Amino acid sequence: MSTITTAPFSQQLREATDGAHQDAERSTFVDDLVGERLPLADYARFVAQLHAVYTTLESEASAAATDPVGSPFLAPELLRVPSLTADLEYFVGPDWSSQIETLPATDAYCERIRASATWNGGIVAHHYVRYLGDLSGGQFLGRVVARVYDLPDGLGTSLYRFDDIASPKAFKEAYRAHLDAAPWTVDERARIVDEANAAFACNAAIFTALTA
């Protein structure tokens, strides 16, 4: 189990997951995408995997809507499934779900989310990894995707657009304030760090499977 210091929890979480975060970012898949070597069909496969992950996450997170600790994190403007659906319909067509299958790595990621959702700290760990990532590095990836595939304005990049969030920076600051204020014990915070690291590892496993 991870060691937790007396720093604000948002800082602890960011620092304790930095290694796993960087491992995922250094994947061959991301390198190929940024380097303009990734075929559009392979990128669409990736979006389909994310659709499964976010469908699971948003379904499980909805159960925490009445939890006083978990509910402050569950802002409706974060929801991504409609955006992912729009991207897949643009790239593949309305029958995309019959053309792209989920990978075993994706299924394992979804199962990890379900297993963690019995406790608000577990679902917040996965929520943090996905959505704060979308509001941070995801904004860069959105610009890369639009450039690499020469997409018309606004099409194919719905995943990365948060039209109802006026300031991603301010939103992330408020999210981190919720992390700092949540009444988790030291041991619970360590569990959240461990689960967030597991989420990054699951994401990296999908990248690996997509380039196998």
C-alpha positions as CSV (number, residue, x, y, z in Angstrom):
1,M,0.0,0.0,0.0
2,S,1.2,3.5,-0.8
3,T,2.7,5.8,1.8
4,I,0.7,9.0,2.4
5,T,2.3,12.2,3.7
6,T,0.8,15.3,5.4
7,A,0.6,17.3,2.2
8,P,-2.9,18.1,0.7
9,F,-4.4,14.9,-0.6
10,S,-4.7,16.3,-4.1
11,Q,-0.9,16.8,-4.1
12,Q,-0.3,13.4,-2.6
13,L,-2.5,11.8,-5.3
14,R,-0.8,13.6,-8.2
15,E,2.7,12.9,-7.0
16,A,2.0,9.2,-6.0
17,T,0.5,8.4,-9.4
18,D,3.0,10.4,-11.6
19,G,5.1,7.3,-12.5
20,A,2.1,5.3,-13.6
21,H,0.7,8.3,-15.5
22,Q,4.0,8.8,-17.4
23,D,4.2,5.1,-18.2
24,A,0.8,5.3,-19.9
25,E,1.8,8.5,-21.8
26,R,5.0,6.9,-23.1
27,S,3.1,4.0,-24.8
28,T,3.8,3.2,-28.4
29,F,0.1,3.9,-29.2
30,V,0.4,7.5,-28.0
31,D,3.8,8.0,-29.7
32,D,2.2,6.7,-33.0
33,L,-0.8,9.1,-32.6
34,V,1.3,12.1,-31.9
35,G,3.8,11.2,-34.5
36,E,1.0,10.9,-37.2
37,R,1.6,7.2,-37.7
38,L,-1.6,5.8,-36.3
39,P,-4.3,4.9,-38.9
40,L,-7.7,6.4,-38.3
41,A,-9.2,2.9,-37.9
42,D,-6.9,2.2,-35.0
43,Y,-7.8,5.5,-33.3
44,A,-11.5,4.6,-33.8
45,R,-10.8,1.3,-32.0
46,F,-9.4,3.2,-29.1
47,V,-12.4,5.4,-28.9
48,A,-14.6,2.3,-28.8
49,Q,-12.6,1.0,-25.9
50,L,-13.1,4.3,-24.1
51,H,-16.8,4.1,-24.8
52,A,-17.0,0.8,-22.8
53,V,-14.9,2.2,-20.0
54,Y,-16.9,5.4,-19.6
55,T,-20.2,3.5,-19.9
56,T,-19.1,1.4,-17.0
57,L,-17.7,4.3,-15.0
58,E,-20.7,6.6,-15.4
59,S,-23.1,3.8,-14.6
60,E,-21.3,2.9,-11.4
61,A,-20.7,6.5,-10.4
62,S,-24.4,7.3,-10.6
63,A,-24.9,5.1,-7.6
64,A,-22.7,7.5,-5.6
65,A,-24.9,10.5,-6.4
66,T,-26.5,10.4,-3.0
67,D,-23.3,9.7,-1.1
68,P,-22.2,12.9,0.7
69,V,-18.5,12.2,0.1
70,G,-18.7,11.0,-3.5
71,S,-21.4,13.3,-4.9
72,P,-19.3,16.5,-5.1
73,F,-17.1,14.9,-7.7
74,L,-20.0,13.8,-10.0
75,A,-20.6,16.9,-12.0
76,P,-22.9,16.2,-15.0
77,E,-20.9,18.3,-17.3
78,L,-18.1,15.7,-17.2
79,L,-20.2,12.9,-18.7
80,R,-18.5,11.5,-21.8
81,V,-20.7,8.7,-23.2
82,P,-22.8,10.9,-25.5
83,S,-19.6,12.5,-26.8
84,L,-17.9,9.2,-27.4
85,T,-21.0,7.9,-29.2
86,A,-21.0,11.0,-31.5
87,D,-17.3,10.5,-32.3
88,L,-17.8,6.8,-33.1
89,E,-20.8,7.5,-35.3
90,Y,-18.7,10.1,-37.2
91,F,-15.7,7.8,-37.6
92,V,-17.4,4.4,-38.2
93,G,-21.1,5.0,-38.7
94,P,-24.3,4.3,-36.7
95,D,-23.5,0.6,-36.6
96,W,-20.1,1.1,-35.0
97,S,-20.9,-1.2,-32.1
98,S,-21.3,-4.2,-34.4
99,Q,-18.0,-3.4,-36.1
100,I,-15.6,-2.9,-33.2
101,E,-15.2,-5.3,-30.3
102,T,-13.9,-4.5,-26.8
103,L,-10.5,-6.0,-26.0
104,P,-9.8,-8.3,-23.0
105,A,-7.8,-5.4,-21.5
106,T,-10.8,-3.2,-21.8
107,D,-13.0,-5.8,-20.2
108,A,-10.6,-6.1,-17.3
109,Y,-10.5,-2.3,-16.8
110,C,-14.3,-2.3,-16.7
111,E,-14.4,-5.1,-14.2
112,R,-11.8,-3.2,-12.0
113,I,-14.2,-0.2,-12.0
114,R,-17.1,-2.3,-11.0
115,A,-15.1,-3.9,-8.2
116,S,-14.0,-0.6,-6.9
117,A,-17.5,1.0,-6.9
118,T,-18.5,-0.6,-3.6
119,W,-16.7,2.3,-1.9
120,N,-16.9,6.0,-2.7
121,G,-13.1,6.3,-2.6
122,G,-12.7,3.6,-5.2
123,I,-15.0,5.1,-7.7
124,V,-13.5,8.6,-7.1
125,A,-10.0,7.1,-7.9
126,H,-11.2,6.0,-11.3
127,H,-13.2,9.2,-11.8
128,Y,-10.1,11.3,-11.1
129,V,-7.9,9.4,-13.5
130,R,-10.3,9.7,-16.4
131,Y,-11.9,13.1,-16.1
132,L,-9.0,15.2,-14.8
133,G,-6.9,13.5,-17.5
134,D,-9.5,14.6,-20.1
135,L,-9.3,18.2,-18.8
136,S,-5.5,18.2,-18.8
137,G,-3.5,16.1,-21.3
138,G,-6.7,15.3,-23.1
139,Q,-7.0,18.8,-24.3
140,F,-3.6,18.4,-26.0
141,L,-4.7,15.1,-27.5
142,G,-7.9,16.6,-28.9
143,R,-5.8,19.1,-30.8
144,V,-3.5,16.4,-32.1
145,V,-6.4,14.2,-33.2
146,A,-8.0,17.2,-35.1
147,R,-4.7,17.9,-36.8
148,V,-3.5,14.3,-37.6
149,Y,-6.9,13.3,-39.1
150,D,-7.6,16.7,-40.6
151,L,-11.0,16.8,-39.0
152,P,-13.7,19.4,-39.7
153,D,-14.2,21.8,-36.8
154,G,-15.8,20.1,-33.9
155,L,-16.3,16.7,-35.6
156,G,-14.6,13.6,-34.2
157,T,-13.2,15.3,-31.1
158,S,-16.3,15.5,-28.9
159,L,-14.5,13.4,-26.3
160,Y,-12.2,16.3,-25.6
161,R,-14.7,19.1,-25.6
162,F,-16.4,20.2,-22.4
163,D,-18.7,22.9,-23.6
164,D,-20.4,23.3,-20.2
165,I,-17.1,24.0,-18.4
166,A,-16.2,27.6,-18.8
167,S,-12.7,27.2,-17.3
168,P,-11.0,23.8,-17.1
169,K,-8.4,25.3,-14.8
170,A,-11.0,26.5,-12.3
171,F,-12.9,23.3,-12.5
172,K,-9.8,21.2,-11.8
173,E,-9.0,23.5,-8.8
174,A,-12.4,22.9,-7.4
175,Y,-12.1,19.2,-7.9
176,R,-8.8,19.1,-6.1
177,A,-10.4,21.1,-3.3
178,H,-13.0,18.3,-3.0
179,L,-10.2,15.8,-2.8
180,D,-8.6,17.7,0.0
181,A,-11.8,18.2,2.0
182,A,-13.1,14.6,1.7
183,P,-13.0,12.9,5.2
184,W,-11.0,9.9,4.2
185,T,-8.6,8.4,6.7
186,V,-4.9,8.0,6.0
187,D,-5.4,4.4,5.1
188,E,-8.4,5.2,2.9
189,R,-6.3,7.8,1.0
190,A,-3.6,5.2,0.5
191,R,-6.2,2.9,-1.0
192,I,-7.3,5.6,-3.3
193,V,-3.8,6.2,-4.5
194,D,-3.4,2.5,-5.1
195,E,-6.6,2.3,-7.1
196,A,-5.7,5.3,-9.2
197,N,-2.4,3.7,-10.0
198,A,-4.3,0.6,-11.0
199,A,-6.5,2.7,-13.3
200,F,-3.5,4.1,-15.0
201,A,-2.1,0.6,-15.5
202,C,-5.4,-0.5,-17.0
203,N,-5.3,2.4,-19.4
204,A,-1.7,1.5,-20.3
205,A,-2.8,-2.2,-20.9
206,I,-5.4,-1.0,-23.4
207,F,-2.7,1.0,-25.3
208,T,-0.5,-2.1,-25.4
209,A,-3.3,-4.3,-26.6
210,L,-4.1,-1.8,-29.4
211,T,-0.5,-2.0,-30.7
212,A,0.0,-5.7,-30.3
